[in-house]
Amino acid sequence: MAILESFLNTLADLANKSGFAGFLADGGWKNVIMILISFVFMYLAIAKGFEPLLLLPISFGMLLTNLPGAGMYHSEFWQYMEKNEVDPTGATVLNDHYLDYGYILRHGGLLDILYLGVKLQLYPPLIFLGIGAMTDFGPLIANPKSFLLGAAAQGGIFFTFIGAALLGMTAAECASIAIIGGADGPTAIFVSSKLLSNSDSIGVGTIALAAYTYMALVPIIQPPIMKALTTKKERSVVMGQLRTVSKTEKILFPILVTVVIALMIPDAAPLVGMLMFGNLLKESGCCDRIAKTAQNELMNIITIFLGISVGATTRADSIITWSFGKVIFLGVIAFSLATACGVLLGKIMYLASGKTINPLIGSAGVSAVPMAARVSQKVGQQENPTNYLLMHAMGPNVAGVIGSAVAAGVLLSIVQIG
């Protein structure tokens, strides 16, 4: 009888410690919802091809972090603690906030360790290294006016920053939400991981989910805005062929851009510097092995680590909130405004150029490469089947990559000054 009782007690203990018991605990229903949402994202990535390289790792990280008892990610480890330091003069005490990385390394789960690369801002610059190694800046160099379109599209970021501030959000939250308008996932993660802590009402995972969702929805969100702001005549404009860019120009471009932007906006240097370094590896012609590694092996590894660790931050208690709804709403506003700003400047350039510039290429000023450029091409061909805007749209598109990194640096500077 005692043996049977002991066996039953053991079974009861196992049941109480199992993940199934976690679903029955207070708030366990939220975990169920998040797991179902992760399944939806997996479906979108696998069946619909919505940014699968990042959406699939993010959705699986979301699944892992919401399985009760798995212990792979601990949000409580990422709470900032206060550190008091005596001023060198001895007159005042400085309050600083820090994370106990040593404790995380000793006691953290697998996803805690991987998330260090996000929190220390390592993964986004390395992603930019790979992007730079795969990017051809030739269309931008051939038509420097594209820089203006790439810059104009960042207007959505700053308009949203102001709007979020009017809604009473903190400067860190405003910047993290606004950067979604750049349609650049790594940049959004870079800014939010640098500014947000667990004390904020939104988290890095929330920002990443919104950013990559809108990146995937570029072909759905942009065309109605483009058509609403342009006429059939404007959309039908056929642009002339771009000039050939020399090898010397392609080599000098990343060097000069790095120097100029790093000196003007130091906070943008990590992203822009790695982007341009990757491009220099590609264009130099003497580092093929390294360039291919940056394009393939390194890019793939970092993408896996970035996606699954960002997904780990999407805990049910931080996602199923009203704040998440605000992020989604303001995110689509930011992205829509960014598209509109690019198209509107495109219309101005259309008139200033004697109606030789198709304003549709302005929508490609967001940083979704090359998807936004393909959307410009598709909408243009709907009006004129002989129109080929892709290479012209690639100029603003790659300018948008640089522009989003610069905007990130400006936002970081604003928040730090504030």
VOSEZA-102445 format. One record per atom (N, C-alpha, C): residue in one letter; x, y, z. Coordinates in steps of 0.001 Angstrom, whole numbers, plus 500000, padded with zeros to 6 digits. Example, Ala and Ser with C-alpha at 12.3 -4.5 7.8 and 13.67 -1.06 7.14 Angstrom:
// residues 2
A513190494310507800;A512300495500507800;A513200496700507800;S512850497750507080;S513670498940507140;S512900500030507870;
This chain:
// residues 418
M500828498788500000;M500000500000500000;M500856501254500000;A501937501221500815;A502846502375500891;A503528502616499547;I503860501485498866;I504519501608497560;I503574502256496552;L502301501845496585;L501311502422495673;L501112503906495947;E501053504268497255;E500869505676497626;E502055506514497171;S503268505931497355;S504477506645496919;S504491506827495407;F504041505802494700;F503998505873493233;F503000506939492777;L501836506978493433;L500823507971493077;L501300509392493387;N502018509545494503;N502563510865494857;N503594511325493835;T504386510352493365;T505394510675492344;T504717511131491061;L503670510417490669;L502922510817489474;L502306512196489643;A501804512472490842;A501197513783491105;A502235514888491023;D503439514609491572;D504519515603491514;D504937515871490072;L505040514786489294;L505412514948487888;L504365515768487138;A503108515510487455;A502021516247486789;A502063517721487165;N502328518004488451;N502364519393488910;N503552520158488331;K504639519450488062;K505840520097487530;K505859520128485998;S504899519486485375;S504884519429483918;S504403520754483331;G504683520935482061;G504231522139481385;G502721522228481287;F502046521070481263;F500577521085481183;F499971521791482383;A500591521594483562;A500092522268484762;A500235523774484635;G501278524202483913;G501490525633483709;G500357526284482941;F499757525542482008;F498624526084481249;F497407526313482136;L497319525523483243;L496174525644484142;L496401526687485219;A497646527175485335;A497965528179486340;A497360529526485955;D497426530463486877;D496893531801486639;D497599532456485446;G496834532861484458;G497409533486483268;G497904532504482231;G497725531204482479;G498203530206481531;G497517530264480179;W496305530802480162;W495573530916478892;W496306531829477913;K497053532811478443;K497802533709477572;K498899532945476827;N499511531983477507;N500533531169476855;N499942530363475707;V498738529855475925;V498063529094474870;V497832529979473651;I497370531202473887;I497125532133472782;I498416532434472028;M499505532675472776;M500776532997472130;M501297531814471310;I501093530605471809;I501514529428471064;I500709529308469767;L499415529587469844;L498585529555468638;L499022530641467650;I499391531813468172;I499887532883467299;I501193532460466634;S502037531760467389;S503298531283466796;S503016530327465641;F501975529510465768;F501598528607464681;F501157529392463448;V500435530491463683;V499981531333462568;V501187531920461835;F502168532415462600;F503362532984461978;F504166531923461222;M504211530714461779;M504883529623461066;M504189529348459738;Y502873529364459756;Y502105529144458527;Y502406530237457503;L502418531496457959;L502692532603457042;L504091532497456445;A505046532050457277;A506422531922456792;A506569530774455803;I505967529615456134;I506157528409455323;I505247528403454097;A503969528659454304;A502997528533453217;A502898529784452347;K503068530961452967;K502886532212452232;K504192532907451890;G505302532436452454;G506599533021452131;G506800534420452679;F506137534780453799;F506279536108454402;F507574536159455213;E508621536757454647;E509915536909455327;E510296535627456080;P510330534471455407;P510518533202456124;P511851533078456847;L512909533697456316;L514227533543456932;L514277534097458351;L513437535064458645;L513393535593460006;L512080535274460708;L510988535241459970;L509702535000460611;L509616533585461180;L510213532603460508;L510163531230461016;L510981531081462310;P512242531574462368;P512964531522463652;P512267532308464762;I511711533489464426;I511019534284465440;I509814533518465980;S509034532918465085;S507830532206465520;S508182530973466345;F509300530296466013;F509675529127466809;F510221529551468165;G510944530684468198;G511376531232469484;G510176531602470341;M509116532123469698;M507877532452470399;M507248531194470995;L507284530111470247;L506754528838470743;L507542528366471968;L508870528376471860;L509711527869472952;L509538528671474234;T509482529999474096;T509442530840475295;T508104530788476002;N507052530349475306;N505727530298475912;N505316528892476341;L506240527945476251;L505985526604476789;L506289526627478282;P505288526492479145;P505518526583480596;P506559525566481074;G507487526060481901;G508472525171482506;G509689524878481659;A509727525333480408;A510876525033479548;A512150525694480071;G512029526862480670;G513180527518481301;G514260527945480340;M513911528231479096;M514926528622478127;M515165530127478103;Y514162530884478545;Y514295532347478598;Y513620532838479866;H514310533736480588;H513794534255481848;H513738535774481762;S512546536316481605;S512421537771481478;S512888538487482735;E512769537808483897;E513180538457485140;E514698538672485207;F515463537908484443;F516917538104484434;F517309539420483770;W516397539957482967;W516731541141482170;W516208542427482793;Q515838542344484065;Q515448543553484778;Q516698544373485112;Y516636545654484822;Y517767546525485148;Y517834546738486656;M519062546704487173;M519287546963488589;M520005548297488755;E519875548864489933;E520467550174490174;E521857550022490759;K522762550831490249;K524141550821490731;K524499552242491155;N524966552384492360;N525340553702492865;N526844553888492788;E527251554968492226;E528676555280492126;E528916556678492685;V529932556823493495;V530268558119494057;V530980558954493003;D530521560180492840;D531160561100491894;D532613561326492327;P533557561452491374;P534968561663491732;P535178562822492708;T534330563835492671;T534477564965493595;T533951564636494981;G533193563544495064;G532603563168496338;G531372563965496695;A530936564827495781;A529831565734496079;A528458565105495829;T528370564225494854;T527066563658494498;T527178562154494311;V526041561524494236;V525981560089493955;V525275559912492618;L525902559168491728;L525334558945490406;L524566557626490408;N523355557658489921;N522563556440489791;N522642555937488361;D523104554711488186;D523191554108486863;D522407552803486890;H522047552302485715;H521320551048485627;H522123550048484810;Y522112548807485239;Y522929547822484558;Y522250546455484601;L522717545582483746;L522265544193483755;L523386543323484301;D523027542343485104;D524024541437485675;D524294540315484665;Y525168540618483686;Y525447539642482631;Y526106538380483182;G526894538536484248;G527532537364484840;G526501536377485364;Y525478536887486017;Y524418536025486541;Y523682535342485397;I523438536109484315;I522735535535483154;I523553534409482546;L524857534609482428;L525717533571481855;L525752532320482725;R525697532515484046;R525772531363484955;R524450530609485054;H523346531336485038;H522062530704485338;H521057530765484184;G521385531445483116;G520443531607482026;G520231530349481203;G519086530311480547;G518800529214479641;G519420529476478271;L519191528570477338;L519773528678476004;L519405530000475329;L518133530355475389;L517688531563474708;L518143532825475433;D518358532739476752;D518951533870477473;D520343534169476927;I521118533110476721;I522493533280476227;I522479533858474813;L521624533323473957;L521550533831472590;L521065535283472557;Y520190535630473497;Y519639536990473520;Y520694538037473895;L521783537593474490;L522874538532474786;L523340539246473518;G523320538541472390;G523740539147471130;G522824540263470677;V521542540185471083;V520598541264470789;V520815542417471755;K520874542095473048;K520968543138474068;K522277543905473977;L523329543254473536;L524626543918473382;L524798544533471998;Q523713544531471204;Q523692545123469865;Q524770544530468943;L524925543203468995;L525893542529468125;L525253542038466825;Y524075541425466928;Y523466540809465751;Y523084541803464651;P522391542919464966;P521985543822463871;P523148544348463027;P524266544823463627;P525380545261462774;P525955544138461917;L525973542902462454;L526488541783461669;L525536541437460523;I524230541600460752;I523269541443459665;I523542542489458587;F523832543714459002;F524140544783458052;F525416544477457277;L526361543808457915;L527574543385457207;L527202542488456034;G526330541516456292;G525897540619455228;G525096541324454162;I524225542260454588;I523437543018453617;I524349543831452709;G525355544468453303;G526297545258452516;G527044544419451497;A527396543190451896;A528121542306450987;A527252541817449836;M525931541935449984;M525021541496448926;M524442542659448111;T524744543891448514;T524098545062447911;T524950545687446817;D524290546063445738;D524935546820444664;D524470548274444772;F525390549153445131;F525051550570445261;F525171551308443925;G525392550564442841;G525549551171441522;G524394552084441130;P523112551625441264;P521995552499440886;P521951553799441690;L522368553734442943;L522388554932443779;L523511555875443352;I524672555314443050;I525803556137442606;I525497556762441250;A524847555994440378;A524520556499439038;A523499557627439082;N522642557607440086;N521618558645440217;N521586559137441664;P522500560049442028;P522598560514443417;P521323561153443949;K520438561592443047;K519166562167443513;K518349561151444302;S518675559870444122;S517974558826444866;S518160558981446370;F519271559604446767;F519506559849448186;F518358560653448794;L517842561617448015;L516765562460448509;L515499561646448761;L515225560710447861;L514034559875448022;L514190558938449219;G515402558396449389;G515655557543450550;G515522558317451850;A515954559592451832;A515843560436453023;A514389560816453295;A513647561122452225;A512253561547452388;A511412560451453028;A511687559203452659;A510903558090453196;A511083557926454703;Q512167558500455248;Q512369558409456693;Q511484559405457434;G510781560271456679;G509875561219457311;G508813560539458151;G508375559357457714;G507379558621458485;G507861558284459881;I509168558061460017;I509746557745461327;I509578558921462275;F509934560099461820;F509946561258462712;F508531561783462981;F507629561681462003;F506240562053462260;F505621561136463317;T505936559846463226;T505401558888464195;T506011559103465571;F507287559465465609;F507948559759466888;F507193560867467620;I506833561914466891;I506086563028467477;I504697562576467914;G504038561777467054;G502699561294467381;G502688560422468621;A503666559532468748;A503740558665469928;A503996559481471188;A504797560531471050;A505064561406472194;A503785562097472654;L502950562507471701;L501686563156472039;L500727562188472740;L500931560884472523;L500104559879473191;L500611559542474585;G501679560225474996;G502175560058476358;G503212558975476550;M503782558445475479;M504799557405475599;M506151558020475961;T507012557207476532;T508347557688476874;T509168557886475604;A510258558629475715;A511104558884474549;A511646557581473972;A512023556648474847;A512557555360474383;A511504554578473613;E510275554575474118;E509186553871473441;E508840554544472116;C508829555881472107;C508535556618470869;C509540556275469779;A510824556287470137;A511871555993469155;A511776554561468661;S511505553634469560;S511443552218469193;S510276551928468264;I509144552596468497;I507986552401467634;I508192553106466300;A508714554327466350;A508869555127465133;A509782554465464119;I510839553796464580;I511817553221463653;I511207552100462817;I510042551588463216;I509334550584462414;I509043551131461024;G508855552460460935;G508554553083459648;G509645552923458616;G510859552611459048;G511945552390458105;G511865551059457395;A510959550189457833;A510794548842457245;A512108548087457235;D512837548187458321;D514143547536458437;D514198546828459785;G514001545511459782;G513961544741461015;G515201544868461887;P516416544628461337;P517608544734462168;P517784546106462808;T517451547175462074;T517566548520462632;T516573548713463770;A515348548216463592;A514342548318464651;A514800547580465903;I515398546407465716;I515901545632466857;I517071546352467506;F517946546948466700;F519112547666467220;F518673548809468127;V517718549604467657;V517253550763468431;V516513550314469686;S515564549395469534;S514744548990470680;S515560548263471734;S516516547408471319;S517329546690472305;S518249547637473069;K518603548749472432;K519468549724473086;K518692550603474065;L517409550834473766;L516642551800474557;L515672551175475547;L515097550031475200;L514027549478476026;L514560548539477095;S513885548537478233;S514171547575479295;S512866546909479679;N512928545966480584;N511711545258480985;N510748546151481763;S511200547321482155;S510320548245482863;S509418549015481903;D509758548972480595;D508926549660479617;D507694548814479300;S506648549495478816;S505394548790478535;S505463547965477267;I506473548183476435;I506669547381475231;I508074546792475266;G508281545717474515;G509576545058474513;G510153544924473117;V511380544415473061;V512068544241471785;V511302543285470883;G510768542222471473;G510025541250470674;G508806541870470016;T508126542750470734;T506960543437470187;T507347544277468976;I508442545037469113;I508917545883468018;I509332545029466828;A510066543941467097;A510538543078466010;A509376542455465254;L508375541983465992;L507209541381465340;L506515542377464419;A506318543586464918;A505662544610464105;A506498544955462884;A507816545123463080;A508702545514461972;A508701544475460866;Y508844543207461234;Y508912542166460209;Y507542541874459601;T506483542112460370;T505139541953459803;T504921542952458682;Y505291544198458925;Y505073545231457905;Y506047545088456741;M507241544583457007;M508163544281455898;M507532543241454968;A506916542226455573;A506298541174454770;A505072541669454021;L504426542703454564;L503189543210453958;L503426544371452999;V504676544630452642;V504993545709451698;V504153545610450413;P504040544426449783;P503260544341448535;P501768544607448722;I501293544565449963;I499869544794450222;I499617546244450647;I500482546789451495;I500270548125452055;I500625549231451063;Q501739549053450334;Q502232550165449524;Q501393550509448276;P500978549545447448;P500284549906446198;P499094550845446348;P498173550638447314;P497049551584447427;P497503553016447713;I498547553168448534;I499064554497448843;I499692555115447603;M500463554323446864;M501125554806445649;M500103555270444615;K499049554498444441;K498037554838443440;K497190556033443865;A496975556159445181;A496163557271445669;A496880558612445503;L498205558593445549;L498974559836445522;L499530560191444136;T499297559337443139;T499827559601441797;T498720559458440756;T498955560064439612;T498011559932438490;T498489558849437544;K497612558430436666;K497965557410435671;K499124557895434797;K499093559177434439;K500147559748433613;K501495559690434322;E501507559999435613;E502753559960436380;E503274558538436509;R502373557598436736;R502796556199436895;R503283555589435589;S502947556201434473;S503318555657433162;S504659556182432647;V505278557112433376;V506528557711432900;V507620556638432750;V508257556627431576;V509366555703431311;V510673556462431547;M511513555923432404;M512772556593432732;M513902556063431854;G514869556929431572;G515994556552430728;G516956555612431424;Q517847555017430661;Q518797554052431202;Q519827554748432076;L520202554093433178;L521211554640434078;L522602554511433466;R523478555432433840;R524852555372433328;R525609554234433995;T526684553822433363;T527541552772433909;T528425553359435017;V528480552680436138;V529281553142437279;V530624552417437265;S531696553161437444;S533041552570437394;S533364551823438686;K534335550939438609;K534781550174439772;K535350551098440840;T536081552135440398;T536669553086441345;T535585553769442170;E534494554167441508;E533384554804442220;E532784553850443252;K532640552591442877;K532037551619443794;K532931551338445000;I534242551455444823;I535165551237445940;I535204552459446859;L535211553642446264;L535288554861447066;L533991555145447819;F532862554734447260;F531555555058447850;F531425554596449298;P531652553321449615;P531470552895451012;P532434553569451974;I533631553874451510;I534609554537452382;I534150555952452716;L533738556690451689;L533323558073451899;L532041558155452729;V531071557267452463;V529821557275453215;V530087556995454694;T530958556041454971;T531285555711456356;T531877556913457084;V532845557562456456;V533512558706457094;V532525559842457346;V531739560178456322;V530827561318456439;V529754561072457495;I529096559914457435;I527994559647458363;I528499559435459781;A529620558734459935;A530157558494461278;A530559559791461966;L531060560747461186;L531436562032461763;L530205562887462069;M529204562817461212;M528002563629461419;M527104563047462513;I526906561729462484;I525993561070463431;I526693559833463987;P527530559992465005;P528302558855465541;P527460557657465946;D526216557892466428;D525379556774466868;D524967555860465717;A525089556356464475;A524744555536463314;A525927554715462821;A527112554964463386;A528338554327462886;A528315552793462926;P527808552156463994;P527822550674464001;P527080550065462817;L525886550589462503;L525106550024461406;L525674550423460048;V525907551720459848;V526416552190458561;V527819551647458310;G528657551641459342;G530026551149459183;G530078549702458730;M529267548841459354;M529272547426458976;M528629547219457614;L527603548010457308;L526982547938455984;L528001548262454896;M528739549321455090;M529706549752454092;M530945548848454055;F531304548293455202;F532419547350455210;F532080546115454384;G530855545609454560;G530426544456453772;G530418544773452288;N529990545986451938;N529957546374450531;N531374546518449964;L532285547044450776;L533674547198450327;L534306545831450077;L533995544854450924;L534497543497450702;L534048542978449337;K532789543278449007;K532234542815447733;K532867543536446548;E532965544855446632;E533389545647445485;E534900545679445290;S535661545388446339;S537126545467446218;S537672544435445238;G537002543270445175;G537448542226444265;G538612541414444773;C539125541751445956;C540291541029446484;C539954540219447727;C538694540204448118;C538291539503449341;C537076538617449068;D537109537895447972;D535950537101447572;D535540536089448638;R536526535434449267;R536207534416450274;R535483535039451462;I535990536179451928;I535357536844453072;I533989537380452687;A533901537962451493;A532620538513451032;A531563537420450941;K531952536257450419;K530992535153450306;K530595534619451679;T531543534619452624;T531221534194453989;T530216535151454620;A530430536453454427;A529503537459454965;A528127537312454330;Q528086537009453032;Q526819536877452322;Q526058535614452720;N526778534557453030;N526145533252453225;N526253532727454652;E527397532111454999;E527504531423456286;E527249532335457474;L527963533475457526;L527789534386458660;L526370534935458712;M525868535353457564;M524517535916457500;M523486534897457981;N523628533650457558;N522675532612457940;N522727532319459438;I523928532239459986;I524079531945461419;I523476533057462264;I523822534295461941;I523315535425462722;I521799535554462578;T521283535257461384;T519837535318461173;T519113534328462078;I519665533138462212;I519072532126463095;I519085532613464538;F520258533055465004;F520390533502466389;F519501534711466677;L519489535659465745;L518688536868465928;L517205536536465993;G516747535731465044;G515326535432464979;G514815534680466193;I515508533618466585;I514990532786467669;I515109533487469015;S516150534319469195;S516294535028470466;S515314536191470581;V515016536860469474;V513990537909469504;V512623537277469762;G512367536137469139;G511111535432469394;G510956535057470857;A512091534800471527;A512044534420472939;A511507535531473827;T511612536780473386;T511143537901474209;T509635538101474116;T508980537351473240;T507534537539473058;T506760536692474063;R507044536922475319;R506329536229476382;R504888536716476429;A503998535831476823;A502574536159476831;A502272537389477674;D502957537530478815;D502648538645479707;D503073539987479137;S503957539987478112;S504408541252477533;S503751541549476184;I503165540545475550;I502569540729474225;I501065540970474297;I500376540196475114;I498920540330475183;I498577541494476113;T498812542690475607;T498549543924476352;T498029544985475384;W497482546065475932;W497038547178475097;W498227547847474418;S499386547786475054;S500575548421474479;S500943547784473147;F500742546473473040;F501039545799471773;F500129546329470667;G498866546578471014;G497945547154470031;G498396548524469566;K498934549322470500;K499447550642470132;K500615550524469168;V501496549553469432;V502670549356468568;V502226548986467160;I501291548055467048;I500796547637465739;I500163548806464996;F499341549596465714;F498664550735465091;F499661551801464648;L500549552193465555;L501517553235465221;L502534552741464190;G502812551437464208;G503741550882463230;G503226551006461811;V501959550697461601;V501398550807460252;V501288552275459840;I501035553162460807;I501026554591460506;I502413555039460058;A503447554596460782;A504824554976460444;A505198554499459054;F504869553250458749;F505234552688457454;F504455553350456322;S503181553624456557;S502353554279455528;S502838555701455263;L503181556421456336;L503694557779456172;L505038557782455447;A505871556776455737;A507172556680455064;A506971556500453556;T506048555624453196;T505749555412451780;T505216556687451138;A504297557347451834;A503695558573451298;A504730559679451129;C505619559827452099;C506655560874452016;C507550560648450801;G507917559393450561;G508757559081449405;G508060559388448095;V506781559001447999;V506023559237446761;V505816560733446532;L505518561468447593;L505271562903447446;L506528563641446983;L507693563260447526;L508918563880447025;L509159563456445576;G508782562212445257;G508889561750443877;G508049562601442930;K506870563033443385;K506027563901442558;K506687565269442349;I507313565773443403;I508013567061443272;I509170566938442284;M509913565823442376;M511031565598441454;M510521565358440032;Y509360564768439909;Y508728564564438595;Y508500565911437908;L507989566882438655;L507739568200438089;L509035568966437839;A509967568866438817;A511225569611438704;A512103569092437572;S511949567823437226;S512787567216436182;S512181567346434792;G511077568066434695;G510414568140433399;G509631566883433096;K509118566242434147;K508271565044434035;K509023563841433455;T510317563720433843;T511119562576433383;T511366561553434492;I510977561877435720;I511162560961436848;I509804560396437254;N509716559089437332;N508473558435437738;N508380558492439267;P507351559135439811;P507258559289441272;P507087557975442025;L506745556899441318;L506580555611441993;L507862555130442648;I509014555527442119;I510273555045442696;I510486555625444095;G509757556692444438;G509888557264445778;G509411556325446867;S508456555453446539;S507952554510447540;S509009553497447937;A510009553305447075;A511084552348447369;A512097552919448349;G511870554164448808;G512801554768449750;G512796554125451123;V511804553256451401;V511846552485452637;V512902551401452487;S513287550789453601;S514469549929453585;S514192548459453321;A513029548121452800;A512716546721452508;A513319546357451152;V514568545898451167;V515303545580449936;V515174544089449627;P514904543707448373;P514532544549447228;P513018544612447020;M512257544208448057;M510810544064447895;M510135545371447481;A510542546484448123;A509915547767447816;A510200548188446376;A511410547906445894;A511749548236444504;A510915547395443538;R510679546150443889;R509851545289443029;R508409545771442987;V507925546305444112;V506567546840444134;V506468548048443200;S507482548921443204;S507500550067442286;S507456549586440839;Q508249548564440550;Q508271547992439208;Q506904547432438822;K506279546711439740;K504997546058439451;K503894547084439201;V503807548104440062;V502761549117439909;V502978549923438625;G504242550199438306;G504543550927437074;G504160550142435837;Q504412548845435845;Q504089548016434685;Q502592547801434520;Q501840547953435591;Q500392547840435474;Q499823548957434600;E500487550109434597;E500048551241433778;E500697551226432401;N501940550762432356;N502692550745431098;N503550549482431064;P503101548438430354;P503813547154430342;P505258547244429847;T505606548308429147;T506975548445428642;T507882549191429621;N507340549535430768;N508091550326431743;N508919549416432649;Y510190549717432804;Y511077548936433662;Y511714549875434684;L511128549904435873;L511557550838436919;L512470550196437959;L512704548889437848;L513380548185438932;L514735548800439286;M515595548994438298;M516927549521438590;M516854550963439089;H515904551734438567;H515736553106439047;H515234553108440489;A514363552134440826;A513832552054442185;A514864551514443167;M515836550754442665;M516864550220443560;M517720551325444163;G517864552449443447;G518625553574443995;G518017554075445290;P516737554512445292;P516099554920446550;P516032553786447576;N515894552540447101;N515770551414448012;N517029551223448857;V518194551202448197;V519436551048448970;V519761552333449731;A519298553483449209;A519446554727449969;A518626554656451243;G517490553945451172;G516651553779452347;G517327552964453429;V518154551995453032;V518908551213454020;V519836552143454797;I520549552987454059;I521436553957454701;I520610554941455523;G519492555393454945;G518647556365455622;G518077555852456932;S517660554590456968;S517093554035458205;S518157553936459288;A519392553606458885;A520484553552459855;A520802554940460398;V520775555937459506;V521005557316459946;V519876557765460868;A518634557451460499;A517490557807461341;A517617557165462721;A518099555920462753;A518307555243464037;A519311556014464882;G520401556464464247;G521404557237464976;G520841558539465507;V520015559194464697;V519407560467465123;V518466560225466309;L517654559180466242;L516734558872467340;L517494558561468623;L518561557781468506;L519359557457469685;L519959558718470294;S520411559626469449;S520979560888469930;S519910561723470650;I518706561777470053;I517621562553470657;I517258562021472030;V517123560700472136;V516733560086473416;V517824560292474456;Q519080560119474060;Q520187560280475008;Q520312561719475482;I520092562663474559;I520139564075474949;I518988564415475887;G517802563849475525;G516624564102476357;G516776563532477744;
